Amino acid sequence: MTDISSASPVVLDDLADPRFPAAIQPIRDMMAAMAPECPLDAEALHIKASAETGLDDFGPDDYRERLDVYLAALQEIPGLSDAGVVNFHAQLVQLLKNRLLLTDLLTRHPEIHDVELAPPVVIAGLPRTGTTHLHNLLAAGPTFRTLPYWESNEPFPLPSEAGAEPDPRRTRMDAAVDFMNAVMPHFALMHEMTTDHVHEEIQLLANDFSSMLFETLAHVPRWRDYYLSHDQTPHYEHLALQLKALQFLRGGRRWLLKSPQHLEQLPVLDRVFPGVVVITTHRDPVPVVLSMLAMLTYSARMHCAPVPVEDIAACWIDRLELMLAALIRDRDVIGPERSIDIRFDDFMADEMGTAASVYALADEVMIEEARAAMAEYLVEHQRGRLGRVATSPEMFGLDPNELQARFAPYVERFLT
């Protein structure tokens, strides 16, 4: 077996001016031809979502203002490509379809409102701090209800597809993942995405058009500022309603959730999910931030060219500093009886021990089936098995000393 961990890291030398594999150029040309029929226009998006579902009730209409702000922010992206327009159009139509389908489901099954949600276990940490690994490790066994990628994107089936096998939603996600891997062959080295891997509920928050997901999909300062100026409690309540609906549709006893967004929403989590258990992960923020910037600037090729690498980097340094300041301020909102801080190095040194500590905190019994499933997951998902991407402050026009100074308060609180 090839030792991937010893291989030279991949150098992303085309962040600002992306180069695409020749094999996908015909698909990009096709998307460019489709762009005139895929306007980033609220009325057109609603019409298409209704046509594709046969439904017309989108639920409470307060989301429309948020959608309008996001659409305006997308229009401000410099160098927005035709392929990007088609991508955003498709994503937004799907979010609107998800609203239509949820409203229809609730109309037909009002008992969903009475479904009980056990206090979820929530993993909150920046990307590259072990959150994804811990999420997938804990999800390997039968203890927790989790959200596979295909279900996060299409949580509620079309009435015409309900009960179909294989599930058409999985088939569509297979195609989407294949396309993403073809366009961005190195993305998996930074964050592996497969149809069935455990995904973040940040995708469900997007169905109410209030989600940090939008900030990661595009450089949208207008949207970021709007999002930060609003209380997220009603949108987490909408998340809870969706979790009830998903539990009604496909079962589950207790949810395991994960997203960096939760770092700055601990008081909201505590209000909306009484008894919530929170796991915060920590790691030296400088390499974490550089790795995150590599993901964000690399994936920006999906919608624009040239990519404003340094502008994106500067924006996200400010954003992450703000997020970590909120964590420092609010960390003690959820006390030690329902929360734990886990350092990345400690997790890597004792993965099963870390899992056991989470189980203990959540008052869950680790049955043998769960233990065996997690052990198997660890064997099949060794760190660095896909390779790695090289990063440096210079790639993003950043000063390493300034970075360390910016994040010093976080380091002092959680890593010293």
C-alpha positions as CSV (number, residue, x, y, z in Angstrom):
1,M,0.0,0.0,0.0
2,T,1.3,3.5,-0.9
3,D,2.2,5.7,2.1
4,I,0.1,8.8,1.2
5,S,1.2,10.6,4.3
6,S,4.8,10.7,3.1
7,A,3.9,12.0,-0.4
8,S,4.6,15.6,-1.3
9,P,1.7,18.0,-0.6
10,V,-0.3,19.3,-3.5
11,V,0.5,22.9,-4.4
12,L,-2.5,25.0,-5.5
13,D,-0.8,27.3,-7.9
14,D,-4.0,28.4,-9.7
15,L,-6.1,29.9,-6.9
16,A,-6.4,33.3,-8.5
17,D,-6.6,32.1,-12.1
18,P,-8.2,28.7,-12.0
19,R,-7.4,25.9,-14.5
20,F,-10.0,23.3,-15.1
21,P,-9.6,19.7,-16.4
22,A,-10.1,19.6,-20.1
23,A,-12.7,16.8,-19.6
24,I,-15.2,19.1,-17.9
25,Q,-15.0,21.9,-20.4
26,P,-18.0,20.6,-22.4
27,I,-20.0,20.7,-19.2
28,R,-19.0,24.2,-18.5
29,D,-19.9,25.2,-22.0
30,M,-23.3,23.6,-21.6
31,M,-23.8,25.5,-18.3
32,A,-22.8,28.8,-20.0
33,A,-25.5,28.2,-22.6
34,M,-28.1,27.5,-19.8
35,A,-27.3,30.8,-17.9
36,P,-29.8,33.0,-19.6
37,E,-32.6,30.6,-18.5
38,C,-31.3,30.6,-14.9
39,P,-31.7,34.1,-13.6
40,L,-30.8,35.0,-10.1
41,D,-34.3,36.6,-9.7
42,A,-36.6,35.9,-6.8
43,E,-39.8,35.6,-8.9
44,A,-38.2,33.3,-11.4
45,L,-36.8,31.1,-8.7
46,H,-40.2,30.8,-7.0
47,I,-41.9,30.0,-10.3
48,K,-39.4,27.2,-11.1
49,A,-39.6,25.7,-7.6
50,S,-43.4,25.5,-7.8
51,A,-43.3,24.1,-11.3
52,E,-40.9,21.3,-10.2
53,T,-43.0,20.3,-7.1
54,G,-46.6,21.2,-8.1
55,L,-46.8,23.1,-4.8
56,D,-47.2,26.8,-4.1
57,D,-47.2,27.3,-0.3
58,F,-43.7,28.3,0.8
59,G,-44.6,28.7,4.5
60,P,-44.1,31.9,6.5
61,D,-42.8,34.5,4.0
62,D,-40.3,36.4,6.3
63,Y,-37.6,34.5,4.4
64,R,-38.2,36.6,1.3
65,E,-36.3,39.6,2.6
66,R,-33.3,37.3,3.4
67,L,-33.4,35.8,0.0
68,D,-33.5,39.3,-1.6
69,V,-30.4,40.3,0.4
70,Y,-28.5,37.2,-0.7
71,L,-29.5,37.6,-4.4
72,A,-28.2,41.2,-4.3
73,A,-25.0,40.0,-2.7
74,L,-24.5,37.4,-5.4
75,Q,-25.0,40.0,-8.1
76,E,-22.1,42.0,-6.6
77,I,-19.6,39.2,-7.0
78,P,-16.8,40.4,-9.4
79,G,-16.2,38.0,-12.2
80,L,-19.4,36.0,-11.6
81,S,-19.3,33.3,-14.2
82,D,-22.1,31.8,-16.2
83,A,-21.4,28.5,-14.6
84,G,-21.7,30.2,-11.2
85,V,-25.0,31.7,-12.1
86,V,-26.4,28.3,-13.0
87,N,-25.0,26.8,-9.8
88,F,-26.5,29.4,-7.6
89,H,-29.8,29.3,-9.4
90,A,-30.0,25.5,-8.9
91,Q,-29.0,25.8,-5.2
92,L,-31.7,28.4,-4.5
93,V,-34.4,26.6,-6.4
94,Q,-33.6,23.5,-4.3
95,L,-33.9,25.5,-1.1
96,L,-37.3,26.9,-2.2
97,K,-38.4,23.3,-3.1
98,N,-37.3,22.2,0.4
99,R,-39.6,24.9,1.9
100,L,-42.5,23.8,-0.3
101,L,-42.1,20.2,0.5
102,L,-41.8,20.8,4.3
103,T,-44.9,22.9,4.3
104,D,-46.8,20.3,2.4
105,L,-45.5,17.5,4.7
106,L,-46.6,19.5,7.8
107,T,-50.0,20.1,6.3
108,R,-50.5,16.4,5.7
109,H,-48.9,15.3,9.0
110,P,-49.4,18.0,11.7
111,E,-48.4,15.5,14.3
112,I,-44.8,16.3,13.3
113,H,-45.0,19.3,15.6
114,D,-45.5,17.0,18.5
115,V,-42.4,14.9,17.8
116,E,-40.1,15.0,20.8
117,L,-36.4,16.0,20.2
118,A,-34.0,14.6,22.7
119,P,-31.3,17.1,23.7
120,P,-28.9,16.9,20.7
121,V,-25.1,16.5,21.0
122,V,-23.5,19.3,19.0
123,I,-19.9,19.5,17.8
124,A,-18.8,23.1,17.4
125,G,-15.3,24.0,16.1
126,L,-13.5,25.6,13.2
127,P,-12.8,23.4,10.2
128,R,-9.6,21.4,10.5
129,T,-9.9,21.1,14.3
130,G,-11.1,17.5,14.1
131,T,-14.8,18.3,13.9
132,T,-15.5,16.2,10.8
133,H,-13.4,13.3,12.0
134,L,-15.2,13.3,15.4
135,H,-18.6,13.7,13.8
136,N,-18.0,10.7,11.5
137,L,-16.5,8.7,14.3
138,L,-19.4,9.2,16.6
139,A,-21.9,8.6,13.7
140,A,-20.4,5.3,12.8
141,G,-22.4,3.4,15.4
142,P,-26.2,3.2,15.9
143,T,-26.3,5.6,18.9
144,F,-27.0,8.9,17.1
145,R,-29.3,10.1,14.3
146,T,-27.2,11.9,11.7
147,L,-27.7,13.6,8.4
148,P,-26.1,12.1,5.3
149,Y,-25.1,14.5,2.6
150,W,-27.9,13.5,0.2
151,E,-30.5,14.0,2.9
152,S,-29.1,17.4,3.9
153,N,-29.5,18.6,0.3
154,E,-33.0,17.2,-0.3
155,P,-34.4,16.4,3.2
156,F,-38.0,15.9,2.1
157,P,-38.9,13.7,-0.9
158,L,-41.1,14.8,-3.7
159,P,-44.5,13.1,-3.3
160,S,-44.0,11.3,-6.6
161,E,-40.7,9.8,-5.3
162,A,-41.7,8.9,-1.8
163,G,-40.7,5.4,-1.0
164,A,-38.9,4.8,-4.3
165,E,-35.8,2.6,-4.3
166,P,-33.1,3.4,-4.9
167,D,-33.9,6.8,-3.6
168,P,-33.7,9.3,-6.5
169,R,-32.3,11.9,-4.1
170,R,-29.2,9.7,-3.6
171,T,-28.8,9.2,-7.3
172,R,-28.9,12.9,-7.9
173,M,-26.3,13.5,-5.2
174,D,-24.1,10.8,-6.7
175,A,-24.1,12.9,-9.9
176,A,-23.4,16.1,-8.1
177,V,-20.5,14.7,-6.1
178,D,-19.0,13.2,-9.3
179,F,-19.2,16.7,-11.0
180,M,-17.7,18.4,-7.9
181,N,-14.8,16.0,-7.9
182,A,-14.2,16.5,-11.6
183,V,-14.2,20.3,-11.3
184,M,-12.2,20.4,-8.1
185,P,-10.0,17.3,-8.0
186,H,-8.1,18.5,-4.9
187,F,-11.0,19.5,-2.7
188,A,-11.3,16.0,-1.2
189,L,-7.8,16.4,0.2
190,M,-9.1,19.3,2.3
191,H,-12.7,18.0,3.0
192,E,-13.9,14.7,1.6
193,M,-17.5,14.8,0.3
194,T,-19.4,11.6,-0.5
195,T,-23.1,10.9,-1.0
196,D,-23.5,9.1,2.3
197,H,-21.0,10.9,4.5
198,V,-22.3,12.7,7.5
199,H,-23.0,16.3,6.7
200,E,-23.7,19.5,8.6
201,E,-27.2,20.8,9.5
202,I,-26.0,24.2,8.3
203,Q,-27.5,23.0,5.0
204,L,-30.9,22.8,6.8
205,L,-30.5,26.3,8.2
206,A,-30.1,27.5,4.6
207,N,-33.7,26.4,3.9
208,D,-34.8,29.3,6.0
209,F,-32.3,31.6,4.2
210,S,-30.3,32.4,7.3
211,S,-27.1,30.3,7.4
212,M,-23.4,30.8,7.5
213,L,-23.3,28.4,4.6
214,F,-23.9,31.3,2.2
215,E,-20.7,33.0,3.4
216,T,-18.7,29.9,2.5
217,L,-20.3,29.4,-0.9
218,A,-19.3,32.9,-2.2
219,H,-17.7,36.1,-1.1
220,V,-20.8,38.0,-0.1
221,P,-20.0,40.8,2.4
222,R,-23.5,42.3,2.1
223,W,-25.0,39.0,3.2
224,R,-22.5,38.5,6.0
225,D,-23.3,41.9,7.5
226,Y,-27.0,41.3,7.3
227,Y,-26.7,37.9,8.9
228,L,-24.6,39.2,11.8
229,S,-27.1,41.9,12.5
230,H,-30.0,39.5,13.2
231,D,-30.8,37.1,16.0
232,Q,-30.6,33.6,14.8
233,T,-33.1,32.1,17.3
234,P,-36.1,31.8,14.8
235,H,-33.9,30.1,12.3
236,Y,-32.6,27.6,14.8
237,E,-36.3,27.0,15.7
238,H,-36.9,26.3,12.0
239,L,-34.0,23.9,12.2
240,A,-35.6,22.1,15.1
241,L,-38.8,21.8,13.2
242,Q,-37.0,20.2,10.2
243,L,-35.2,17.8,12.6
244,K,-38.6,16.7,13.9
245,A,-39.8,16.2,10.3
246,L,-36.7,14.1,9.4
247,Q,-37.1,12.1,12.6
248,F,-40.8,11.5,11.6
249,L,-39.7,10.4,8.1
250,R,-36.7,8.2,8.8
251,G,-36.5,7.7,12.5
252,G,-33.8,8.4,15.0
253,R,-33.6,8.9,18.7
254,R,-31.1,11.6,19.4
255,W,-29.4,14.0,16.9
256,L,-25.7,14.4,16.5
257,L,-25.1,17.9,14.9
258,K,-22.0,19.7,13.8
259,S,-21.1,23.1,12.4
260,P,-18.6,25.9,12.9
261,Q,-21.6,28.3,12.9
262,H,-22.5,27.1,16.4
263,L,-19.4,28.6,17.8
264,E,-21.0,32.0,17.8
265,Q,-24.5,30.8,18.6
266,L,-24.2,29.0,21.9
267,P,-26.9,31.1,23.7
268,V,-29.2,30.4,20.8
269,L,-28.5,26.7,20.9
270,D,-29.2,26.7,24.6
271,R,-32.5,28.4,24.2
272,V,-33.8,26.3,21.2
273,F,-32.5,22.9,22.4
274,P,-32.9,22.7,26.2
275,G,-30.4,20.4,27.6
276,V,-28.1,20.5,24.6
277,V,-24.7,18.9,25.0
278,V,-21.9,20.9,23.3
279,I,-18.4,19.6,22.3
280,T,-16.0,22.4,21.3
281,T,-12.8,21.4,19.4
282,H,-9.6,23.5,19.5
283,R,-6.4,23.7,17.6
284,D,-3.7,26.2,16.8
285,P,-5.8,28.7,14.8
286,V,-3.0,29.8,12.4
287,P,-2.7,26.5,10.4
288,V,-6.4,26.0,10.8
289,V,-7.2,29.3,9.2
290,L,-4.7,28.8,6.3
291,S,-6.3,25.4,5.6
292,M,-9.8,26.9,5.7
293,L,-8.7,29.7,3.3
294,A,-7.3,27.1,0.9
295,M,-10.8,25.5,0.8
296,L,-12.6,28.7,0.3
297,T,-10.4,30.2,-2.4
298,Y,-10.1,26.9,-4.2
299,S,-13.8,26.3,-4.3
300,A,-14.5,29.9,-5.4
301,R,-13.6,28.7,-9.0
302,M,-17.0,27.2,-9.1
303,H,-18.5,30.6,-9.6
304,C,-16.0,33.3,-10.4
305,A,-12.7,34.1,-12.2
306,P,-10.4,35.6,-11.5
307,V,-10.7,34.7,-7.8
308,P,-9.9,37.6,-5.4
309,V,-7.8,35.5,-3.1
310,E,-6.4,38.2,-0.9
311,D,-9.8,39.9,-0.5
312,I,-11.4,36.6,0.5
313,A,-8.6,35.9,2.9
314,A,-8.7,39.3,4.6
315,C,-12.5,39.1,4.9
316,W,-12.3,35.7,6.6
317,I,-9.6,36.7,9.0
318,D,-11.9,39.4,10.3
319,R,-14.9,37.0,10.3
320,L,-13.1,34.2,12.2
321,E,-11.7,36.7,14.8
322,L,-15.2,37.9,15.4
323,M,-16.5,34.3,15.7
324,L,-13.9,33.3,18.1
325,A,-14.5,36.4,20.2
326,A,-18.1,35.4,20.5
327,L,-17.0,31.9,21.6
328,I,-14.8,33.4,24.3
329,R,-17.6,35.6,25.4
330,D,-20.3,32.9,25.5
331,R,-18.4,29.7,26.2
332,D,-19.6,29.5,29.8
333,V,-23.3,29.9,28.8
334,I,-23.4,26.1,28.7
335,G,-21.7,24.7,31.8
336,P,-19.3,21.8,32.4
337,E,-22.2,19.4,33.1
338,R,-23.2,19.7,29.4
339,S,-20.1,20.8,27.6
340,I,-16.5,19.8,27.0
341,D,-13.4,21.3,25.3
342,I,-11.3,18.9,23.2
343,R,-7.9,19.8,21.9
344,F,-7.0,18.4,18.5
345,D,-3.7,16.8,19.6
346,D,-5.4,15.1,22.5
347,F,-8.1,13.7,20.2
348,M,-5.6,12.4,17.7
349,A,-3.6,10.7,20.5
350,D,-6.7,8.9,21.8
351,E,-9.6,8.8,19.4
352,M,-11.6,6.1,21.1
353,G,-10.9,7.7,24.5
354,T,-12.3,11.0,23.2
355,A,-15.4,9.2,21.9
356,A,-15.9,7.6,25.3
357,S,-15.7,11.0,27.0
358,V,-18.4,12.4,24.7
359,Y,-20.6,9.3,25.4
360,A,-20.1,9.9,29.1
361,L,-20.9,13.6,28.9
362,A,-24.0,12.8,26.9
363,D,-25.0,10.1,29.4
364,E,-25.0,7.5,26.6
365,V,-23.9,3.8,26.9
366,M,-21.4,2.8,24.3
367,I,-22.7,-0.7,23.3
368,E,-20.4,-3.2,21.7
369,E,-22.0,-2.6,18.2
370,A,-21.1,1.1,18.5
371,R,-17.6,0.4,19.7
372,A,-16.9,-2.0,16.8
373,A,-18.4,0.4,14.2
374,M,-16.1,3.2,15.4
375,A,-13.1,1.0,15.5
376,E,-13.8,0.0,11.9
377,Y,-14.2,3.6,10.9
378,L,-10.8,4.5,12.3
379,V,-9.1,1.7,10.4
380,E,-10.7,2.8,7.1
381,H,-10.2,6.6,7.6
382,Q,-6.6,7.1,8.7
383,R,-5.5,10.6,8.8
384,G,-4.0,12.0,5.5
385,R,-4.9,8.9,3.5
386,L,-6.0,11.0,0.5
387,G,-2.9,13.3,0.7
388,R,-2.7,17.0,1.7
389,V,-2.6,20.5,0.3
390,A,0.3,22.8,1.0
391,T,-0.6,26.2,2.7
392,S,1.3,29.3,3.7
393,P,0.5,32.8,4.8
394,E,2.1,34.1,1.7
395,M,-0.4,32.3,-0.5
396,F,-3.1,34.7,0.8
397,G,-1.0,37.9,1.3
398,L,-1.0,37.4,5.1
399,D,1.6,38.2,7.7
400,P,2.1,35.2,10.1
401,N,3.0,37.4,13.0
402,E,-0.1,39.4,12.6
403,L,-2.2,36.2,12.4
404,Q,-0.8,35.0,15.7
405,A,-1.5,38.4,17.3
406,R,-5.1,38.4,16.0
407,F,-5.9,35.0,17.5
408,A,-3.9,35.4,20.7
409,P,-7.0,35.8,22.9
410,Y,-8.4,32.5,21.7
411,V,-5.1,30.7,22.2
412,E,-4.8,32.1,25.7
413,R,-8.3,31.0,26.6
414,F,-8.4,27.5,25.1
415,L,-4.9,26.3,24.2
416,T,-2.6,27.4,27.1
